[in-house]
Amino acid sequence: MTRDSRNPNAWKLKEIEEDSGAYVAAQEAYRQDQAVAAAQRQEQQDLERFTKSFVVAGGTRADAHDAYRERVNEEASLAARTADETARLAQRGATWSRV
């Protein structure tokens, strides 16, 4: 049996017929694995691009990674604050509409 729980491409027709539910789960796991791999590739490309710009601007390659992480964390913090503010305002609006 060649069944792979994370790669539906390795399944044989007979295996699919015998356990279609597991095959569908393997398809979903495969899609998730592909999405994670694509995100990791994108992150690596972003870091490489940032490093080049950072060095051209006078920074060192050694400091580029820390500066990149700092920038990513700042962006994440801003996104979290924005989402929190949006939720707070929505809650406040819902509260006032009941008053």
Secondary structure, 3 states (H helix, E strand, C coil): CCCCCCCHHHCCHHHHHHCHHHHHHHHHHHHHHHHHHHHHHHHHHHHHHHHHHHHHCCCCHHHHHHHHHHHHHHHHHHHHHHHHHHHHHHHHHHHHHHC
